[in-house]
Amino acid sequence: MIDFENPVVFLLLLMIPLLYFLRKIKIFTGLSFPLTLSNWNGADFEYRRPFRNFLSGLSRVLCVAGFICVVIAAASPVVHKQEKVYNSKGSEIIFVVDTSPSMNAKDIGTLTRIEAARQSIKTLAQSNTGSSLGLIEMAVESAVAVPPTMDRTSFYNSLDNIVIGELGDGTALGVGLSHAVFHLSASNAPKKSIVLITDGENNAGSIHPYTAAHLIKEKNISLYVLGIGTKGTVQMEYSDPKTGRMQTGYYESNFDSTKLARLASEGGGNFFGIETLGNLSQALNSISRHESVVQSYQMKNHDSLYYDEFLLAAAILFALAWILRRIILEELL
């Protein structure tokens, strides 16, 4: 919200039409002496420079704009912003995202699987503003991209910077889930949950997925498994992060949701099969309802003053007007 601490200063803007009127009635005009140059019985000398006239008019416009900026600065413009500051801790959610090459298959509407995953995570983050969010990338290995945080900017940056295939071609579900449990174990959040987004079965890693699932259940952590993808021939475009080689074509997807559903059951959680954007929306609504926490908060005001910015703009405009008239047009002010 924009406000002005000294709005009465805007009355000074009335000086602009007043000055124009006074000049119109020949007050505040410079002294001039008529000088006619012509041949005997010939036409008067005419000095026509349309471009110079345009620059002269532009310099006047710049002066007026600079004066308006000075008046606005004197009115002390301020922008009021409100921020929600939570007084109590919300839920903690860690997203474990499959980054194997098959996540680049395009079969979720017009989106690839990883694009649908990003969209789902951002939607869930926006509906749970008081929650701390973490991100773990998983393929042959797993890596913590960002630990649980309320800083949405850093979280979104890490989410957008996921590189498919960077951690190899495979799916270590047990390792990824175990990393998430490790980060949530020491948390004192009222609700803790893991959201696993994958399109394949476990085929890598030294930890069995069911072992990780039992650990999740023991720690009283909610588990949501989103099996994303369809079965059959799907379009795919993949850039190898090591060689930079682009591969395009079709991928024979053998996506099987049976084992993922059992994994969710072993962890006392819920499984969602995601084949369309509609399935994705339903899954997000369900997770959001279950993980919402009532938090106390207060609204904090942030005031940003823009006095200096308008003064700087006025100085630039006046300088441009001076350059046009004194240096380019070579006029005497």
C-alpha positions as CSV (number, residue, x, y, z in Angstrom):
1,M,0.0,0.0,0.0
2,I,1.4,3.4,-1.0
3,D,1.0,6.4,1.3
4,F,2.5,9.9,1.6
5,E,3.5,11.4,5.0
6,N,3.2,15.0,3.7
7,P,0.4,15.0,1.1
8,V,-0.1,18.8,1.4
9,V,3.1,19.2,-0.6
10,F,1.3,18.2,-3.7
11,L,-0.2,21.7,-3.8
12,L,3.1,22.8,-5.2
13,L,2.1,21.0,-8.5
14,L,-0.3,23.9,-9.1
15,M,2.7,25.9,-9.9
16,I,3.1,24.1,-13.2
17,P,-0.2,25.3,-14.8
18,L,0.2,28.7,-13.1
19,L,3.6,29.2,-14.7
20,Y,2.2,28.1,-18.1
21,F,-0.6,30.7,-17.7
22,L,1.8,33.5,-16.7
23,R,4.0,32.8,-19.7
24,K,1.0,32.7,-21.9
25,I,0.1,36.3,-20.9
26,K,3.7,37.4,-21.5
27,I,4.8,37.3,-17.9
28,F,8.0,35.5,-17.0
29,T,9.1,35.4,-20.6
30,G,12.6,36.3,-21.7
31,L,13.5,39.5,-23.4
32,S,13.7,39.3,-27.2
33,F,14.6,41.8,-30.0
34,P,13.1,41.2,-33.5
35,L,15.8,41.0,-36.2
36,T,14.8,40.6,-39.8
37,L,17.3,39.4,-42.3
38,S,16.3,39.5,-46.0
39,N,17.3,40.4,-49.5
40,W,16.0,43.6,-51.0
41,N,12.3,42.9,-51.7
42,G,13.1,39.2,-51.1
43,A,11.7,36.7,-48.6
44,D,12.6,37.0,-44.9
45,F,15.3,34.7,-43.6
46,E,13.8,31.6,-41.8
47,Y,15.7,29.3,-39.5
48,R,13.9,26.0,-39.5
49,R,15.1,23.0,-37.5
50,P,12.2,20.7,-36.5
51,F,14.6,18.4,-34.7
52,R,16.0,21.2,-32.6
53,N,12.5,22.3,-31.7
54,F,11.7,18.8,-30.6
55,L,14.7,18.6,-28.4
56,S,13.9,22.0,-26.9
57,G,10.4,20.8,-26.1
58,L,11.7,17.6,-24.7
59,S,14.0,19.5,-22.3
60,R,11.0,21.4,-21.0
61,V,9.2,18.1,-20.4
62,L,12.2,16.7,-18.6
63,C,12.3,19.8,-16.3
64,V,8.6,19.4,-15.5
65,A,9.0,15.7,-14.8
66,G,12.0,16.5,-12.5
67,F,10.0,19.0,-10.6
68,I,7.2,16.5,-10.1
69,C,9.7,14.0,-8.8
70,V,11.0,16.6,-6.3
71,V,7.4,17.3,-5.1
72,I,6.8,13.6,-4.7
73,A,10.0,13.2,-2.7
74,A,9.0,16.1,-0.5
75,A,5.7,14.3,0.1
76,S,7.7,11.4,1.7
77,P,6.3,8.4,-0.2
78,V,6.2,5.2,1.8
79,V,5.1,1.7,0.9
80,H,3.4,-0.3,3.8
81,K,3.8,-4.1,3.7
82,Q,2.4,-6.6,6.1
83,E,4.2,-9.9,6.9
84,K,2.7,-12.8,8.8
85,V,5.0,-13.7,11.7
86,Y,4.2,-17.0,13.4
87,N,4.6,-17.3,17.1
88,S,4.3,-21.1,17.2
89,K,5.9,-23.9,15.2
90,G,4.1,-25.4,12.2
91,S,4.5,-28.8,10.6
92,E,7.7,-30.0,8.9
93,I,7.5,-31.6,5.5
94,I,10.4,-33.1,3.6
95,F,10.0,-33.9,-0.1
96,V,12.0,-36.8,-1.4
97,V,12.0,-36.4,-5.2
98,D,13.1,-39.0,-7.7
99,T,15.7,-37.5,-10.1
100,S,16.3,-40.5,-12.3
101,P,16.2,-39.9,-16.1
102,S,12.8,-41.5,-16.5
103,M,11.3,-38.4,-14.6
104,N,11.7,-36.5,-17.9
105,A,9.0,-38.6,-19.5
106,K,6.1,-36.5,-20.6
107,D,2.9,-38.2,-19.7
108,I,1.2,-36.1,-17.0
109,G,-1.0,-34.0,-19.3
110,T,1.4,-31.7,-21.1
111,L,4.0,-31.9,-18.3
112,T,6.9,-34.1,-17.7
113,R,6.9,-36.1,-14.5
114,I,9.5,-33.8,-12.9
115,E,7.6,-30.7,-14.0
116,A,4.4,-32.1,-12.4
117,A,6.4,-32.9,-9.2
118,R,7.7,-29.3,-9.0
119,Q,4.2,-27.9,-9.6
120,S,2.7,-30.2,-6.9
121,I,5.4,-29.2,-4.4
122,K,4.9,-25.5,-5.0
123,T,1.2,-25.8,-4.7
124,L,1.5,-27.6,-1.4
125,A,4.0,-25.0,-0.1
126,Q,1.7,-22.1,-0.9
127,S,-1.2,-23.7,1.0
128,N,1.0,-24.5,4.0
129,T,2.6,-21.1,4.6
130,G,3.5,-21.8,8.2
131,S,5.2,-25.1,7.5
132,S,9.0,-25.7,7.3
133,L,9.9,-27.4,4.0
134,G,12.9,-29.6,3.1
135,L,14.0,-31.2,-0.2
136,I,16.0,-34.4,-0.8
137,E,17.0,-35.4,-4.3
138,M,17.2,-39.1,-4.9
139,A,18.4,-41.5,-7.6
140,V,21.3,-44.0,-7.3
141,E,22.3,-41.9,-4.3
142,S,20.4,-39.2,-2.3
143,A,21.4,-35.7,-1.3
144,V,19.9,-33.0,0.8
145,A,19.2,-30.1,-1.4
146,V,17.8,-27.9,1.4
147,P,17.1,-28.9,5.1
148,P,13.6,-28.0,6.5
149,T,13.3,-24.2,6.4
150,M,10.6,-21.5,6.2
151,D,12.6,-19.5,3.7
152,R,10.5,-20.1,0.6
153,T,13.0,-18.3,-1.7
154,S,15.9,-20.7,-1.0
155,F,13.5,-23.7,-1.1
156,Y,12.1,-22.7,-4.5
157,N,15.5,-22.0,-5.9
158,S,16.7,-25.5,-4.9
159,L,13.6,-27.1,-6.3
160,D,14.0,-25.3,-9.7
161,N,17.7,-26.2,-9.8
162,I,17.1,-30.0,-9.7
163,V,19.1,-31.6,-12.5
164,I,17.7,-34.9,-13.8
165,G,20.3,-37.6,-13.9
166,E,22.8,-35.8,-11.8
167,L,22.7,-38.5,-9.1
168,G,22.8,-41.4,-11.6
169,D,20.3,-43.7,-13.3
170,G,18.5,-45.6,-10.6
171,T,16.1,-45.3,-7.7
172,A,17.3,-45.8,-4.1
173,L,14.0,-45.3,-2.3
174,G,15.3,-46.7,1.1
175,V,18.3,-44.3,1.1
176,G,16.2,-41.3,0.3
177,L,13.5,-42.0,2.9
178,S,16.2,-42.8,5.6
179,H,17.8,-39.4,4.9
180,A,14.4,-37.7,5.5
181,V,13.9,-39.6,8.7
182,F,17.3,-38.6,10.0
183,H,16.4,-34.9,9.5
184,L,13.0,-35.2,11.1
185,S,13.9,-37.3,14.1
186,A,15.3,-34.4,16.1
187,S,12.5,-32.0,15.2
188,N,10.0,-30.9,17.8
189,A,7.4,-29.9,15.2
190,P,3.8,-30.8,16.1
191,K,3.5,-32.7,12.8
192,K,6.2,-34.3,10.7
193,S,5.7,-35.8,7.3
194,I,7.6,-37.2,4.3
195,V,6.3,-36.8,0.7
196,L,7.9,-39.3,-1.7
197,I,7.5,-38.5,-5.4
198,T,8.8,-41.2,-7.6
199,D,8.0,-43.1,-10.8
200,G,9.8,-46.4,-10.2
201,E,10.6,-49.2,-7.9
202,N,13.6,-49.6,-5.7
203,N,16.7,-50.8,-7.7
204,A,19.6,-49.2,-5.9
205,G,21.0,-48.3,-2.4
206,S,22.0,-50.4,0.6
207,I,18.8,-49.7,2.7
208,H,15.6,-51.6,1.9
209,P,12.6,-49.3,1.4
210,Y,10.5,-51.3,3.9
211,T,13.2,-50.9,6.6
212,A,12.9,-47.1,6.1
213,A,9.1,-47.3,6.1
214,H,9.1,-49.2,9.4
215,L,11.4,-46.5,10.8
216,I,9.0,-43.8,9.6
217,K,6.2,-45.5,11.4
218,E,8.2,-45.9,14.6
219,K,9.1,-42.2,14.6
220,N,5.4,-41.3,14.2
221,I,6.1,-39.5,10.9
222,S,3.4,-39.3,8.3
223,L,4.2,-40.8,4.9
224,Y,2.7,-39.9,1.5
225,V,3.8,-41.7,-1.6
226,L,3.0,-40.2,-4.9
227,G,3.6,-42.7,-7.7
228,I,3.8,-40.4,-10.7
229,G,3.6,-41.8,-14.3
230,T,1.7,-44.0,-16.7
231,K,2.4,-47.4,-18.3
232,G,3.2,-47.8,-21.9
233,T,5.1,-45.8,-24.6
234,V,5.7,-42.2,-23.6
235,Q,7.6,-39.3,-25.1
236,M,10.9,-38.4,-23.5
237,E,13.6,-35.8,-23.8
238,Y,16.8,-36.1,-21.7
239,S,20.0,-34.2,-21.5
240,D,22.9,-36.2,-19.9
241,P,24.4,-33.9,-17.2
242,K,27.8,-35.4,-17.6
243,T,28.2,-35.3,-21.4
244,G,25.6,-32.7,-22.3
245,R,24.3,-35.0,-25.0
246,M,20.6,-34.6,-25.7
247,Q,18.5,-37.7,-26.2
248,T,14.9,-37.5,-27.6
249,G,12.5,-40.3,-28.5
250,Y,10.1,-42.6,-26.8
251,Y,10.5,-44.5,-23.5
252,E,8.8,-47.8,-22.7
253,S,7.4,-47.2,-19.2
254,N,6.8,-50.2,-17.0
255,F,5.4,-48.1,-14.2
256,D,3.9,-50.4,-11.5
257,S,2.1,-48.8,-8.5
258,T,1.7,-52.1,-6.6
259,K,5.1,-52.0,-4.8
260,L,4.8,-48.2,-4.1
261,A,1.3,-48.8,-2.6
262,R,2.7,-51.5,-0.3
263,L,5.6,-49.2,0.7
264,A,3.1,-46.6,1.8
265,S,1.2,-49.3,3.7
266,E,4.3,-50.5,5.5
267,G,5.0,-47.0,6.7
268,G,1.4,-46.5,7.8
269,G,1.0,-43.8,5.2
270,N,-1.1,-43.1,2.0
271,F,-0.4,-43.8,-1.6
272,F,-1.6,-41.7,-4.5
273,G,-1.4,-42.8,-8.1
274,I,-0.7,-39.8,-10.3
275,E,-1.6,-40.3,-13.9
276,T,-3.3,-37.0,-14.6
277,L,-3.3,-33.4,-13.3
278,G,-6.7,-34.2,-11.7
279,N,-5.1,-37.0,-9.7
280,L,-2.4,-34.6,-8.7
281,S,-4.8,-32.0,-7.4
282,Q,-6.8,-34.5,-5.4
283,A,-3.6,-35.8,-3.7
284,L,-2.4,-32.3,-2.9
285,N,-5.8,-31.4,-1.3
286,S,-5.7,-34.5,0.9
287,I,-2.1,-33.9,2.0
288,S,-2.8,-30.3,2.8
289,R,-5.8,-31.1,4.9
290,H,-3.9,-33.7,7.0
291,E,-0.8,-31.7,7.5
292,S,-2.3,-28.3,8.4
293,V,-1.5,-27.0,11.9
294,V,-3.3,-24.2,13.7
295,Q,-0.6,-21.6,14.5
296,S,-0.8,-18.3,16.3
297,Y,0.7,-15.4,14.5
298,Q,0.9,-11.6,14.4
299,M,1.0,-9.2,11.5
300,K,4.2,-7.2,11.3
301,N,4.4,-3.9,9.3
302,H,7.3,-3.1,7.1
303,D,7.6,0.5,5.8
304,S,9.8,1.2,2.8
305,L,10.7,4.9,2.2
306,Y,11.3,6.0,-1.4
307,Y,12.4,9.6,-0.8
308,D,16.0,9.0,-2.1
309,E,14.7,7.2,-5.2
310,F,12.6,10.1,-6.4
311,L,15.3,12.7,-5.6
312,L,17.7,10.6,-7.7
313,A,15.2,10.4,-10.5
314,A,14.7,14.2,-10.3
315,A,18.5,14.8,-10.5
316,I,18.8,12.5,-13.6
317,L,15.9,14.3,-15.3
318,F,17.3,17.8,-14.6
319,A,20.8,16.6,-15.8
320,L,19.3,15.3,-19.1
321,A,17.5,18.6,-19.6
322,W,20.7,20.6,-18.9
323,I,22.7,18.4,-21.4
324,L,20.0,18.9,-24.1
325,R,19.9,22.7,-23.8
326,R,23.4,23.7,-22.9
327,I,25.5,21.0,-24.8
328,I,23.4,19.8,-27.7
329,L,21.3,22.9,-28.4
330,E,23.9,25.3,-27.1
331,E,21.3,27.5,-25.6
332,L,21.9,30.0,-22.8
333,L,19.7,29.4,-19.8
